[in-house]
Structures are given as structure tokens and as C-alpha cells.
């Protein structure tokens, strides 16, 4: 009698286990195809689509080993579960709902394959476990990361928070900007100790969540990771975006500062989720950086399609419309002194947010 293949268990006494595996392999691969199309056509996410395709290939490899057993046990006509359904299954209200339902079916099916697969091939069952873990991350990418990307794409105003530039106490200033409607707070402190920076970032994380705003940490991916910030912003001399992602994780945002079209189109910038472009106007906080003005932003917008842009440097209530009018649908501004040094920080923030909102509503992007 031939010995079983080395990768199969000798304990698969009940051949009907293949009936369970067959049903769940089909269910998982069908769900992966549904999610792949969502990633490809709705999210335009090539990485997620490729992950789906690879997972389907790995499951097909698993099924191929047991093709004869799976087909022998398939009994669609005699399956008592084919007529069981729920009201929720009969309709889907959006493409997001379709994909989320498919993700639910996928992870449940993978768990079944993993558990019952241990009876026929523990090695393959372990591989299915890894596929299942990857699908949890896939779901996060398609929904949690997508939400972060949408927030940064629709953001109008980033406030660069540095305590030394605040006219009032920095915490009071931060809360005032959030009440005034700032979409993003970027913590930019280069002189604090690590402990002070961590404490400040933790406090801001609580405040930004309370006000439904995003928190970005300047330069420090490690601090961004520790406080679960929405992302990190990098200068040209900081670590590359790929290295920062290894720290903050693949779901978080990475922004990169650029000062020319060449910097905005090089591989470093291409790995970013959004680009800071400057300097727009003469800036006391960046006196050593050449002024490119809205013309620079216009050239970058022409050279880099679809990526959100943030005009930075010397932006004020008097010149903000010159910046965002270049590409209003995808341009925000980052402001420091014009808001932090205002007598009424909340009013200054609200006035700028209102101006940015109005130009987006009137001028096509």
C-alpha cells in the first residue's frame, strides 16, 4: 500500500471533511474575486488587488492537491444549506457593503479551511492561517486606510503646531484651532525631549479624536506609532517613506515635503500619500528655503496627478486664495504663524477654513 503524501495527515478518517473543505474553498475564492474587483475598480488599489489574486492562487494550490477527494464529496443538490438565507443577504446598499460582506465570508471560510484542513494537511492549514491574517490587513487597507486617505484628500487646513510660535499657551491654541475647524494638526517640535514630545503627542491625539481631526507628527515615525497618530510628515533629509512605513505600519499616512518639481516627481515623493509644496511665500519659520510661490504649486500639480497637495510657507488670510486656486479640488494649505500668532486663534482659523471651503465650492479642480 502506498504511503500517503508527506504533507497529508494519517488522521483524515472521515472523508466527508472534504465536503466542508470544498464548500469553503469555493466560498473563499468567490469572496476573494469579489474583493479583488472592489480593490481594482472601486478603490483603484493595485496592491490590494494583487494580494487578493495571490491568495486565490494559494488556495487553488491547496485545492489541487485534493482535487479528486473534493470532487467526490461535492453534493450541491443534497446540501441542506443552499436554501438557507437571511434578509440582509438579499440586498446590498453600496459597493462598500458588497466588499465588507465578502470580507466577512472570506475570513469565516478561511477559518473553516484552516481548522478542518488540519485533519488532512497540517502544513497547508498553517498556510491558510497566514492567508487569513493577511486578509484582516487587507480589510483594514480597503476601509481604514481608505478613510485616512479620504480625510487627507478632503482636508482644507493643516495647522503646524509649534509652541514657541504660539501667542497664547500652546494647549489653548491647539483647542482653538480645532474649534475653528482645522482638519489636520501637525505637531512640529524639533527641540523637545523625546518624553516631552510623546506627552504632547498623546494629548493632541485625544484632542484631535474628540474634534474629528487628523494628527500628523513631523519627522518622528516612532512617536507617531506610539500615539497611534494618523501619519508622519517627512522632510527631504528625514528617513525615506518606505522606512517610515516600517515603523508606523502600512495603513498610516506618510507625507513628504518638496521644494521643486524634481523633488515632487522622484521615487521618494512617489511613495508619499500627500505632498507638502513650498515655500509659497516668504516665511519666518523657513527663511533659508527659496520661495517658489503658487507657480511652483501649479507646476507640481501638472507633474503629479491625483496626489493631494499642501501649499506651505508664509500662507496667510491675505494670500491663501492664491494658493488653493491653483488646483482647488486637491490643494490644502499648511499654516503656522498666521494662526498661532493671532489674537483670536479660533476666529482666525474659522475665517481661513471658510475661505478655503468657498473656493472649493466655486472653482472646479
Residue frames relative to the residue before (quaternion, step in Angstrom):
aa qw qx qy qz dx dy dz
X 1.0000 0.0000 0.0000 0.0000 0.00 0.00 0.00
X 0.4518 -0.7028 0.4740 0.2780 3.56 -0.80 0.99
X 0.4758 -0.6451 0.5167 0.3008 3.51 -1.14 0.72
X 0.5403 -0.6120 0.4505 0.3615 3.59 -1.08 0.61
X 0.6395 -0.4946 0.3934 0.4378 3.60 -1.15 0.42
X 0.6088 -0.6208 0.3527 0.3458 3.61 -0.99 0.82
X 0.6933 0.4926 -0.2781 0.4465 3.57 1.14 -0.57
X 0.6397 0.5348 -0.3309 0.4419 3.61 1.26 -0.11
X 0.4549 -0.6763 0.5094 0.2762 3.54 -1.16 0.65
X 0.4459 -0.6785 0.5166 0.2721 3.57 -1.16 0.61
X 0.6262 0.5901 -0.3202 0.3963 3.59 1.26 -0.12
X 0.4733 0.6652 -0.4594 0.3499 3.62 1.23 0.22
X 0.0280 -0.8431 0.5363 -0.0264 3.58 0.50 1.23
X 0.7502 0.3738 -0.1982 0.5081 3.57 0.97 -0.91
X 0.3087 -0.7935 0.4969 0.1678 3.55 -0.26 1.28
X 0.5749 0.6060 -0.3912 0.3864 3.61 1.14 -0.44
X 0.4604 0.6559 -0.4671 0.3738 3.59 1.23 -0.09
X 0.6055 0.5631 -0.3548 0.4363 3.58 1.15 -0.59
X 0.5671 0.5760 -0.3856 0.4449 3.58 1.19 -0.43
X 0.6496 0.4967 -0.3003 0.4910 3.56 1.03 -0.82
X 0.6629 0.5036 -0.3098 0.4594 3.57 0.91 -0.91
X 0.6418 0.5340 -0.3293 0.4410 3.58 0.94 -0.86
X 0.6719 0.5033 -0.2994 0.4535 3.57 0.85 -0.96
X 0.7266 0.4414 -0.2504 0.4631 3.57 0.90 -0.90
X 0.5868 0.5397 -0.3747 0.4733 3.59 1.12 -0.50
X 0.6525 0.4957 -0.3096 0.4824 3.58 0.97 -0.83
X 0.6530 0.5217 -0.3097 0.4534 3.56 0.94 -0.93
X 0.6810 0.4988 -0.2921 0.4496 3.58 0.89 -0.92
X 0.6869 0.4777 -0.2954 0.4612 3.58 0.90 -0.89
X 0.6235 0.5208 -0.3393 0.4742 3.59 1.06 -0.67
X 0.6490 0.5080 -0.3148 0.4708 3.58 0.99 -0.83
X 0.6436 0.5240 -0.3233 0.4546 3.58 0.99 -0.81
X 0.6360 0.5147 -0.3339 0.4681 3.59 1.01 -0.73
X 0.6366 0.5233 -0.3237 0.4648 3.58 1.01 -0.81
X 0.6862 0.4710 -0.2815 0.4776 3.58 0.93 -0.90
X 0.6091 0.5600 -0.3479 0.4409 3.57 1.04 -0.75
X 0.6721 0.4833 -0.3004 0.4737 3.58 0.92 -0.86
X 0.6087 0.5363 -0.3424 0.4740 3.59 1.09 -0.67
X 0.6711 0.4937 -0.2935 0.4687 3.58 0.91 -0.95
X 0.7062 0.4865 -0.2553 0.4466 3.54 0.97 -0.92
X 0.8194 0.3012 -0.1284 0.4704 3.57 0.70 -1.06
X 0.7201 0.4046 -0.2504 0.5050 3.62 1.10 -0.57
X 0.7772 0.3223 -0.1723 0.5123 3.57 0.81 -0.99
X 0.2574 -0.7745 0.5287 0.2332 3.61 1.18 -0.48
X 0.4130 0.7092 -0.4453 0.3581 3.54 1.10 0.83
X 0.2550 -0.8114 0.5106 0.1257 3.56 -0.07 1.32
X 0.6248 0.5505 -0.3432 0.4345 3.59 1.04 -0.74
X 0.6795 0.4767 -0.2900 0.4763 3.59 0.89 -0.92
X 0.6354 0.5250 -0.3318 0.4588 3.59 0.98 -0.80
X 0.6567 0.5067 -0.3076 0.4662 3.58 0.99 -0.83
X 0.6209 0.5368 -0.3421 0.4576 3.59 1.06 -0.72
X 0.6336 0.5228 -0.3256 0.4683 3.58 1.01 -0.79
X 0.6682 0.5113 -0.3004 0.4492 3.54 0.88 -0.96
X 0.6553 0.5067 -0.3126 0.4648 3.58 0.96 -0.84
X 0.6498 0.5124 -0.3227 0.4595 3.60 0.95 -0.83
X 0.6320 0.5212 -0.3347 0.4657 3.60 1.00 -0.77
X 0.6402 0.5282 -0.3191 0.4574 3.57 1.02 -0.82
X 0.6630 0.5008 -0.3088 0.4629 3.59 0.94 -0.83
X 0.6563 0.4932 -0.3166 0.4752 3.59 1.01 -0.74
X 0.6182 0.5325 -0.3419 0.4662 3.57 1.08 -0.67
X 0.6176 0.5343 -0.3376 0.4681 3.59 1.04 -0.74
X 0.6277 0.5250 -0.3261 0.4733 3.58 1.02 -0.83
X 0.6979 0.4848 -0.2814 0.4458 3.58 0.82 -1.01
X 0.6192 0.5794 -0.3467 0.4009 3.58 1.01 -0.78
X 0.6152 0.5659 -0.3480 0.4245 3.59 1.05 -0.71
X 0.7880 0.2649 -0.1135 0.5440 3.57 1.08 -0.76
X 0.1798 0.8410 -0.4988 0.1073 3.58 1.18 0.53
X 0.6685 0.5044 -0.3122 0.4486 3.59 0.87 -0.90
X 0.6814 0.4868 -0.2921 0.4620 3.61 0.85 -0.95
X 0.6528 0.5242 -0.3182 0.4448 3.57 0.97 -0.84
X 0.6820 0.4844 -0.2896 0.4652 3.58 0.91 -0.88
X 0.6261 0.5487 -0.3356 0.4408 3.58 1.06 -0.76
X 0.7482 0.4074 -0.2176 0.4763 3.58 0.98 -0.79
X 0.4944 0.6619 -0.4386 0.3536 3.62 1.23 -0.15
X 0.1135 0.7839 -0.5981 0.1220 3.58 -0.81 1.05
X 0.1101 -0.8421 0.5264 0.0410 3.54 0.41 1.25
X 0.6463 0.5320 -0.3227 0.4418 3.58 0.95 -0.87
X 0.7565 0.3944 -0.2109 0.4772 3.56 0.96 -0.83
X 0.4776 0.6738 -0.4362 0.3573 3.58 1.26 0.09
X 0.3309 -0.7816 0.4983 0.1768 3.59 -0.45 1.22
X 0.6453 0.5583 -0.3233 0.4090 3.58 1.20 -0.32
X 0.5176 0.6775 -0.4172 0.3147 3.61 1.16 -0.25
X 0.7204 0.4252 -0.2510 0.4871 3.60 1.14 -0.48
X 0.5512 0.5994 -0.4005 0.4201 3.57 1.29 -0.01
X 0.1523 0.7862 -0.5826 0.1385 3.59 -0.70 1.05
X 0.2995 -0.7298 0.5802 0.2027 3.56 -1.31 0.15
X 0.6668 -0.4972 0.3702 0.4137 3.56 -1.28 0.33
X 0.6395 0.5518 -0.3256 0.4249 3.57 0.99 -0.86
X 0.6570 0.5260 -0.3144 0.4392 3.57 1.06 -0.71
X 0.6295 0.5870 -0.3277 0.3896 3.58 1.16 -0.50
X 0.8099 0.1366 -0.0862 0.5639 3.61 1.15 -0.27
X 0.1358 -0.7475 0.6446 0.0854 3.53 -1.29 0.55
X 0.3407 -0.7908 0.4809 0.1654 3.58 -0.75 1.03
X 0.8046 0.0570 -0.0187 0.5908 3.61 1.21 -0.29
X 0.6356 -0.5060 0.4044 0.4200 3.56 -1.29 0.21
X 0.5855 0.5571 -0.3713 0.4571 3.60 1.11 -0.61
X 0.6578 0.5123 -0.3106 0.4565 3.59 0.95 -0.87
X 0.6153 0.5386 -0.3413 0.4636 3.58 1.05 -0.75
X 0.7021 0.4708 -0.2733 0.4591 3.57 0.82 -1.00
X 0.6536 0.5108 -0.3234 0.4553 3.60 0.95 -0.80
X 0.6318 0.5141 -0.3316 0.4761 3.59 1.03 -0.75
X 0.6515 0.5113 -0.3114 0.4659 3.58 0.99 -0.82
X 0.6285 0.5254 -0.3341 0.4662 3.59 1.03 -0.75
X 0.6361 0.5257 -0.3265 0.4609 3.58 1.01 -0.77
X 0.6618 0.4926 -0.3022 0.4776 3.57 0.93 -0.91
X 0.6440 0.5581 -0.3185 0.4151 3.54 0.98 -0.90
X 0.7218 0.4391 -0.2729 0.4601 3.58 0.70 -1.01
X 0.6236 0.5239 -0.3429 0.4681 3.59 1.09 -0.65
X 0.6602 0.5014 -0.3074 0.4671 3.58 0.95 -0.87
X 0.6497 0.5197 -0.3200 0.4532 3.57 0.96 -0.84
X 0.6267 0.5258 -0.3446 0.4605 3.57 1.03 -0.73
X 0.6423 0.5130 -0.3233 0.4687 3.60 0.98 -0.80
X 0.6480 0.5113 -0.3191 0.4656 3.58 0.92 -0.90
X 0.6492 0.5330 -0.3099 0.4455 3.55 0.96 -0.92
X 0.7202 0.4525 -0.2666 0.4532 3.60 0.78 -1.00
X 0.7194 0.4117 -0.2562 0.4973 3.60 0.80 -0.96
X 0.5903 0.5880 -0.3599 0.4199 3.57 1.17 -0.55
X 0.5559 0.6099 -0.3904 0.4081 3.57 1.17 -0.48
X 0.6260 0.5529 -0.3358 0.4355 3.60 1.18 -0.50
X 0.7813 0.3225 -0.1743 0.5052 3.59 1.12 -0.56
X 0.8041 -0.0486 0.0498 0.5904 3.59 1.14 -0.56
X 0.2492 -0.8048 0.5209 0.1376 3.61 0.02 1.24
X 0.6188 0.5531 -0.3522 0.4326 3.59 1.04 -0.71
X 0.6883 0.4624 -0.2775 0.4852 3.56 0.90 -0.93
X 0.6038 0.5579 -0.3573 0.4432 3.58 1.07 -0.69
X 0.6370 0.5204 -0.3227 0.4683 3.57 1.05 -0.77
X 0.6316 0.5221 -0.3295 0.4689 3.58 1.07 -0.72
X 0.6364 0.5197 -0.3247 0.4686 3.58 1.01 -0.79
X 0.5909 0.5635 -0.3631 0.4488 3.59 1.08 -0.68
X 0.6695 0.4905 -0.2997 0.4705 3.58 0.96 -0.85
X 0.6025 0.5359 -0.3538 0.4739 3.58 1.09 -0.68
X 0.6420 0.5325 -0.3208 0.4488 3.59 0.96 -0.89
X 0.6541 0.5000 -0.3207 0.4684 3.59 0.90 -0.86
X 0.6461 0.5261 -0.3176 0.4526 3.56 1.02 -0.82
X 0.6535 0.5199 -0.3133 0.4523 3.57 1.09 -0.69
X 0.5635 0.5527 -0.3972 0.4682 3.60 1.15 -0.41
X 0.6658 0.4872 -0.2927 0.4833 3.57 0.97 -0.90
X 0.6020 0.5622 -0.3482 0.4475 3.56 1.08 -0.73
X 0.6556 0.5076 -0.3076 0.4669 3.58 0.94 -0.86
X 0.6357 0.5184 -0.3261 0.4700 3.56 1.01 -0.80
X 0.6494 0.5254 -0.3215 0.4459 3.56 0.95 -0.86
X 0.7172 0.4723 -0.2618 0.4405 3.56 0.85 -0.96
X 0.7901 0.2905 -0.1575 0.5162 3.59 1.10 -0.56
X 0.7264 0.4068 -0.2730 0.4819 3.63 0.64 -0.98
X 0.6846 0.4539 -0.2949 0.4883 3.60 0.84 -0.91
X 0.6123 0.5502 -0.3536 0.4442 3.57 1.01 -0.75
X 0.6406 0.5225 -0.3288 0.4566 3.58 0.98 -0.79
X 0.6430 0.5096 -0.3237 0.4713 3.60 0.98 -0.84
X 0.6557 0.5095 -0.3123 0.4615 3.57 0.95 -0.84
X 0.6463 0.5129 -0.3223 0.4640 3.58 0.98 -0.81
X 0.6428 0.5270 -0.3266 0.4499 3.57 0.99 -0.80
X 0.6908 0.4564 -0.2973 0.4756 3.59 0.93 -0.84
X 0.6341 0.5342 -0.3346 0.4479 3.61 1.11 -0.60
X 0.7437 0.3868 -0.2190 0.4994 3.57 1.06 -0.70
X 0.4396 0.6994 -0.4578 0.3287 3.60 1.27 -0.09
X 0.2650 -0.7594 0.5756 0.1476 3.53 -1.11 0.75
X 0.8342 0.1212 0.0009 0.5380 3.53 0.83 -1.05
X 0.1278 -0.7362 0.6625 0.0529 3.53 -0.92 1.08
X 0.1513 -0.7646 0.6187 0.0988 3.58 -0.89 0.91
X 0.2571 -0.7609 0.5824 0.1255 3.55 -0.75 1.14
X 0.1560 -0.8462 0.5080 0.0388 3.54 -0.26 1.30
X 0.1166 0.7457 -0.6433 0.1288 3.53 -0.70 1.22
X 0.4677 -0.7296 0.4146 0.2774 3.58 -0.51 1.15
X 0.6588 0.5407 -0.3217 0.4125 3.60 0.95 -0.82
X 0.6840 0.4696 -0.2848 0.4801 3.58 1.22 -0.38
X 0.5433 0.6434 -0.3861 0.3766 3.58 1.29 -0.15
X 0.4233 -0.6885 0.5313 0.2539 3.56 -0.95 0.89
X 0.7529 0.2558 -0.1477 0.5881 3.55 1.12 -0.73
X 0.7205 -0.3921 0.3182 0.4753 3.57 -1.29 0.02
X 0.5742 -0.6733 0.3363 0.3223 3.58 -0.80 1.04
X 0.6452 0.5135 -0.3452 0.4482 3.61 0.98 -0.69
X 0.6266 0.5214 -0.3237 0.4803 3.55 1.03 -0.82
X 0.6469 0.5247 -0.3099 0.4584 3.56 1.00 -0.84
X 0.6562 0.5218 -0.3134 0.4460 3.58 0.89 -0.92
X 0.6722 0.4889 -0.3002 0.4680 3.57 0.87 -0.90
X 0.6345 0.5313 -0.3320 0.4527 3.58 1.02 -0.77
X 0.6517 0.4991 -0.3326 0.4643 3.61 0.94 -0.76
X 0.6497 0.5079 -0.3191 0.4670 3.59 1.01 -0.76
X 0.6485 0.4987 -0.3154 0.4809 3.58 0.98 -0.76
X 0.6713 0.5016 -0.2909 0.4615 3.55 1.12 -0.65
X 0.6309 -0.5912 0.3142 0.3921 3.59 1.27 -0.06
X 0.3048 0.7478 -0.5344 0.2494 3.61 1.15 0.35
X 0.3750 -0.7487 0.5070 0.2042 3.57 -0.89 0.95
X 0.7999 0.1294 -0.0187 0.5857 3.55 1.06 -0.80
X 0.1357 -0.7259 0.6656 0.1078 3.52 -1.11 0.78
X 0.0916 -0.7707 0.6285 0.0519 3.54 -0.81 1.01
X 0.2784 -0.7668 0.5600 0.1445 3.55 -0.59 1.19
X 0.0360 0.8067 -0.5839 0.0837 3.55 -0.50 1.23
X 0.2379 0.7465 -0.5708 0.2455 3.53 -0.06 1.36
X 0.1188 -0.8399 0.5289 0.0280 3.57 -0.41 1.22
X 0.7076 0.4758 -0.2586 0.4540 3.59 1.21 -0.25
X 0.5445 0.6433 -0.3989 0.3614 3.61 1.21 -0.21
X 0.5244 -0.5727 0.5101 0.3698 3.54 -1.26 0.39
X 0.6650 -0.5057 0.3578 0.4171 3.57 -1.22 0.40
X 0.6619 0.5170 -0.3136 0.4430 3.57 0.94 -0.87
X 0.6587 0.4970 -0.3078 0.4737 3.59 0.97 -0.86
X 0.6492 0.5180 -0.3176 0.4575 3.56 0.97 -0.84
X 0.6468 0.5185 -0.3149 0.4622 3.57 0.98 -0.84
X 0.6544 0.5080 -0.3134 0.4641 3.58 0.93 -0.86
X 0.6610 0.5026 -0.3067 0.4653 3.57 0.95 -0.88
X 0.6579 0.5121 -0.3054 0.4600 3.58 0.96 -0.88
X 0.6335 0.5281 -0.3314 0.4582 3.60 0.98 -0.79
X 0.6544 0.5060 -0.3110 0.4681 3.57 0.94 -0.88
X 0.6756 0.4886 -0.2943 0.4671 3.58 0.91 -0.88
X 0.5952 0.5603 -0.3717 0.4400 3.59 1.08 -0.63
X 0.6503 0.5044 -0.3144 0.4732 3.57 0.96 -0.81
X 0.6929 0.4893 -0.2844 0.4468 3.59 0.88 -0.94
X 0.6694 0.4932 -0.3170 0.4563 3.60 0.91 -0.83
X 0.6268 0.5178 -0.3455 0.4686 3.59 1.02 -0.66
X 0.6464 0.5284 -0.3214 0.4468 3.56 0.95 -0.86
X 0.7650 0.3429 -0.1791 0.5149 3.60 1.06 -0.74
X 0.4615 -0.7169 0.4233 0.3065 3.58 1.27 0.35
X 0.4670 0.6369 -0.4670 0.3977 3.56 0.91 0.98
X 0.4904 -0.6515 0.4936 0.3025 3.56 -1.27 0.35
X 0.2148 -0.7543 0.6065 0.1308 3.55 -1.22 0.58
X 0.0460 -0.7714 0.6345 -0.0160 3.54 -0.83 1.10
X 0.2393 -0.7581 0.5905 0.1390 3.57 -0.99 0.85
X 0.3821 -0.7343 0.5184 0.2147 3.55 -0.81 1.01
X 0.8743 0.1109 -0.1199 0.4570 3.57 -0.97 1.02
X 0.8018 0.3835 -0.1560 0.4309 3.57 0.76 -1.06
X 0.2171 -0.7981 0.5535 0.0972 3.57 -0.11 1.30
X 0.6214 0.5569 -0.3495 0.4260 3.60 1.05 -0.69
X 0.6617 0.4803 -0.3034 0.4893 3.58 0.98 -0.81
X 0.6171 0.5433 -0.3409 0.4559 3.59 1.00 -0.79
X 0.6521 0.5087 -0.3065 0.4712 3.57 0.99 -0.84
X 0.6846 0.5169 -0.2974 0.4192 3.59 0.82 -0.96
X 0.7661 0.3458 -0.1993 0.5037 3.60 0.98 -0.74
X 0.4125 -0.7160 0.4608 0.3237 3.59 1.31 0.05
X 0.1432 0.7879 -0.5737 0.1719 3.56 0.85 1.00
X 0.6015 -0.5805 0.4097 0.3651 3.56 -1.25 0.31
X 0.8058 -0.1680 0.0999 0.5589 3.57 1.20 -0.32
X 0.3822 -0.6833 0.5736 0.2406 3.50 -1.40 -0.14
X 0.2263 -0.7569 0.5966 0.1414 3.57 -1.11 0.70
X 0.1706 -0.8192 0.5469 0.0278 3.54 -0.80 1.12
X 0.3446 -0.6997 0.5858 0.2203 3.52 -1.18 0.70
X 0.7082 -0.4602 0.3206 0.4288 3.55 -1.28 0.11
X 0.7277 0.4160 -0.2411 0.4892 3.60 1.12 -0.54
X 0.5262 0.6236 -0.4163 0.4011 3.59 1.27 0.07
X 0.7219 -0.4038 0.3117 0.4676 3.57 -1.30 0.00
X 0.5781 -0.5850 0.4208 0.3827 3.63 -1.10 0.51
X 0.6551 -0.5261 0.3663 0.3998 3.60 -1.16 0.51
X 0.6345 0.5388 -0.3442 0.4342 3.62 0.95 -0.79
X 0.6583 0.4929 -0.3090 0.4777 3.59 1.02 -0.78
X 0.6344 0.5244 -0.3301 0.4621 3.58 1.01 -0.78
X 0.6464 0.5256 -0.3227 0.4492 3.60 1.00 -0.79
X 0.5938 0.5584 -0.3710 0.4449 3.58 1.09 -0.56
X 0.6852 0.4574 -0.2726 0.4969 3.57 1.18 -0.57
X 0.7705 0.3656 -0.2086 0.4787 3.60 0.65 -1.07
X 0.5235 -0.6266 0.4220 0.3939 3.59 1.19 -0.43
X 0.6287 -0.6039 0.3554 0.3373 3.57 -1.16 0.57
X 0.6442 0.5587 -0.3270 0.4072 3.59 1.19 -0.39
X 0.6536 0.5639 -0.3120 0.3968 3.57 1.10 -0.65
X 0.5653 -0.6128 0.4501 0.3200 3.54 -1.32 0.40
X 0.0752 -0.7529 0.6508 0.0622 3.51 -1.21 0.65
X 0.0908 -0.7877 0.6087 0.0272 3.55 -0.73 1.12
X 0.1692 -0.7846 0.5919 0.0740 3.57 -1.15 0.62
X 0.3751 -0.7083 0.5539 0.2253 3.58 -1.01 0.86
X 0.0243 -0.7878 0.6153 -0.0085 3.57 -1.01 0.88
X 0.1869 -0.8040 0.5602 0.0693 3.55 -1.13 0.72
X 0.7649 0.1917 -0.1353 0.5999 3.57 1.30 0.20
X 0.6416 -0.5073 0.3937 0.4195 3.55 -1.26 0.26
X 0.6351 0.5362 -0.3379 0.4416 3.59 0.99 -0.76
X 0.6579 0.4812 -0.3168 0.4850 3.60 0.98 -0.74
X 0.6752 0.5070 -0.2965 0.4463 3.59 1.04 -0.74
X 0.7519 0.3780 -0.2111 0.4972 3.59 1.17 -0.40
X 0.5169 0.6391 -0.4349 0.3677 3.61 1.21 0.07
X 0.7133 -0.4710 0.2852 0.4336 3.66 -1.17 0.34
X 0.5921 0.5760 -0.3723 0.4232 3.60 1.04 -0.67
X 0.7119 0.4407 -0.2554 0.4835 3.57 0.84 -0.96
X 0.6222 0.5619 -0.3458 0.4213 3.58 1.04 -0.70
X 0.6594 0.4955 -0.3078 0.4742 3.59 1.21 -0.41
X 0.5751 0.6156 -0.3636 0.3977 3.59 1.29 -0.07
X 0.4710 -0.6604 0.5112 0.2841 3.56 -1.26 0.48
X 0.7745 -0.0215 -0.0124 0.6321 3.58 1.21 -0.42
X 0.3036 -0.7591 0.5532 0.1599 3.55 -1.24 0.50
X 0.2802 -0.6895 0.6395 0.1926 3.51 -1.06 0.83
X 0.0868 -0.8068 0.5843 0.0141 3.60 -0.80 0.98
X 0.3028 0.7557 -0.5359 0.2239 3.55 -0.72 1.03
X 0.6042 -0.0226 -0.7358 -0.3050 1.39 -2.44 -0.07
X 0.4655 -0.6915 0.4785 0.2761 3.58 -0.97 0.85
X 0.7895 -0.0272 0.0691 0.6093 3.55 0.88 -1.01
X 0.6956 -0.4407 0.3334 0.4591 3.57 -1.23 0.25
X 0.0585 -0.8233 0.5635 -0.0361 3.54 -0.80 1.08
X 0.4450 -0.6963 0.4994 0.2603 3.54 -0.89 0.96
X 0.6754 0.5009 -0.3053 0.4470 3.61 1.08 -0.60
X 0.7743 0.1882 -0.1213 0.5919 3.62 1.25 -0.41
X 0.0310 0.8622 -0.5052 0.0195 3.61 0.69 1.05
X 0.6787 0.5160 -0.2878 0.4362 3.59 1.17 -0.51
X 0.6183 0.5388 -0.3432 0.4578 3.62 1.27 -0.09
X 0.4920 -0.6842 0.4581 0.2828 3.56 -0.85 0.97
X 0.4382 -0.6926 0.5132 0.2548 3.55 -1.12 0.74
X 0.1676 -0.8010 0.5705 0.0702 3.57 -0.69 1.13
X 0.2869 -0.8043 0.4732 0.2164 3.53 1.22 -0.58
X 0.7438 -0.3881 0.2947 0.4575 3.57 -1.30 -0.04
X 0.5559 0.5991 -0.3983 0.4163 3.60 1.17 -0.46
X 0.6273 0.5183 -0.3286 0.4795 3.57 1.00 -0.81
X 0.6534 0.5126 -0.3178 0.4575 3.59 0.89 -0.89
X 0.6372 0.5303 -0.3259 0.4546 3.57 1.01 -0.78
X 0.6608 0.4987 -0.3056 0.4704 3.58 0.96 -0.86
X 0.6474 0.5055 -0.3188 0.4730 3.59 1.00 -0.79
X 0.6355 0.5319 -0.3269 0.4543 3.59 0.97 -0.85
X 0.6580 0.4945 -0.3089 0.4766 3.60 1.03 -0.73
X 0.7181 0.4730 -0.2497 0.4453 3.58 1.01 -0.83
X 0.7753 0.2686 -0.1246 0.5579 3.58 1.13 -0.66
X 0.2113 -0.8177 0.5257 0.1019 3.56 -0.30 1.23
X 0.8772 0.1982 -0.1412 0.4138 3.52 -1.23 0.74
X 0.6033 0.5785 -0.3831 0.3932 3.63 1.04 -0.55
X 0.4779 -0.6573 0.4898 0.3155 3.63 -0.89 0.84
X 0.1828 -0.7857 0.5869 0.0693 3.56 -1.01 0.90
X 0.1275 -0.7737 0.6177 0.0601 3.54 -1.11 0.73
X 0.2600 -0.7683 0.5683 0.1386 3.56 -0.51 1.21
X 0.0149 -0.8264 0.5591 -0.0653 3.55 -0.73 1.07
X 0.7069 0.4694 -0.3511 0.3960 3.52 -1.20 0.63
X 0.8654 -0.0693 0.0099 0.4962 3.54 -0.44 1.24
X 0.3858 0.7295 -0.4856 0.2884 3.60 1.22 0.33
X 0.0289 0.7921 -0.6061 0.0660 3.57 -0.93 0.98
X 0.7113 -0.4289 0.3273 0.4505 3.55 -1.30 0.05
X 0.6592 0.5363 -0.3082 0.4277 3.58 1.09 -0.69
X 0.8136 0.2699 -0.1320 0.4977 3.61 0.99 -0.66
X 0.4068 0.7612 -0.4490 0.2313 3.60 1.25 -0.12
X 0.6627 0.5173 -0.3256 0.4326 3.60 0.97 -0.76
X 0.5687 0.5773 -0.3839 0.4426 3.59 1.17 -0.45
X 0.6629 0.5094 -0.2948 0.4628 3.55 1.11 -0.74
X 0.7709 0.3978 -0.2272 0.4425 3.57 0.55 -1.11
X 0.5770 0.6018 -0.3873 0.3936 3.61 1.13 -0.43
X 0.5104 0.6535 -0.4177 0.3714 3.59 1.22 -0.32
X 0.7688 -0.1237 0.1231 0.6152 3.59 0.89 -0.98
X 0.1408 -0.8813 0.4421 0.0900 3.57 0.62 1.18
X 0.6373 0.5591 -0.3464 0.4016 3.61 1.00 -0.68
X 0.8192 0.1923 -0.1000 0.5310 3.60 1.08 -0.52
X 0.6004 0.5560 -0.3690 0.4407 3.58 1.19 0.38
X 0.0823 -0.7435 0.6630 0.0300 3.51 -1.02 0.99
X 0.3127 -0.7199 0.5683 0.2470 3.56 -1.28 -0.05
X 0.2572 -0.7193 0.6221 0.1718 3.51 -1.26 0.57
X 0.0692 -0.8202 0.5667 -0.0367 3.54 -0.66 1.17
X 0.1378 -0.7830 0.6025 0.0696 3.52 -1.05 0.79
X 0.8325 0.2819 -0.1554 0.4509 3.56 -0.11 -1.33
X 0.6353 0.5645 -0.3444 0.3989 3.60 0.96 -0.81
X 0.7289 0.3546 -0.2286 0.5392 3.59 1.17 -0.47
X 0.6803 0.5019 -0.3083 0.4361 3.60 0.79 -0.96
X 0.7410 0.4099 -0.2275 0.4808 3.59 1.06 -0.69
X 0.4593 0.7014 -0.4433 0.3170 3.59 1.26 0.07
X 0.5478 -0.6003 0.4628 0.3542 3.57 -1.16 0.59
X 0.7617 0.1590 -0.0859 0.6222 3.57 1.05 -0.84
X 0.2560 -0.8222 0.4925 0.1258 3.55 0.05 1.34
X 0.6601 0.5168 -0.3183 0.4426 3.57 0.91 -0.89
X 0.6699 0.4908 -0.3008 0.4689 3.58 0.91 -0.87
X 0.6452 0.5160 -0.3228 0.4618 3.60 0.98 -0.81
X 0.6459 0.5124 -0.3158 0.4696 3.57 1.02 -0.79
X 0.6788 0.5022 -0.2958 0.4468 3.55 0.85 -0.98
X 0.6363 0.5307 -0.3344 0.4492 3.59 0.98 -0.80
X 0.6786 0.4777 -0.3004 0.4702 3.58 0.95 -0.81
X 0.6279 0.5254 -0.3331 0.4677 3.58 1.01 -0.78
X 0.6502 0.5150 -0.3184 0.4590 3.58 0.93 -0.86
X 0.6530 0.5099 -0.3171 0.4616 3.60 0.95 -0.83
X 0.6635 0.4991 -0.2986 0.4707 3.57 0.97 -0.86
X 0.6408 0.5214 -0.3249 0.4603 3.58 0.98 -0.80
X 0.6768 0.5087 -0.3032 0.4373 3.58 0.89 -0.90
X 0.6751 0.4852 -0.3176 0.4561 3.59 0.91 -0.78
X 0.6258 0.5171 -0.3483 0.4686 3.60 1.05 -0.59
X 0.6638 0.5143 -0.3091 0.4465 3.55 1.04 -0.72
X 0.7408 0.4341 -0.2172 0.4642 3.59 1.08 -0.75
X 0.7786 0.3324 -0.1685 0.5049 3.56 0.89 -0.97
X 0.3973 -0.7192 0.5076 0.2593 3.63 -0.70 0.96
X 0.4565 -0.7055 0.4775 0.2568 3.56 -1.12 0.72
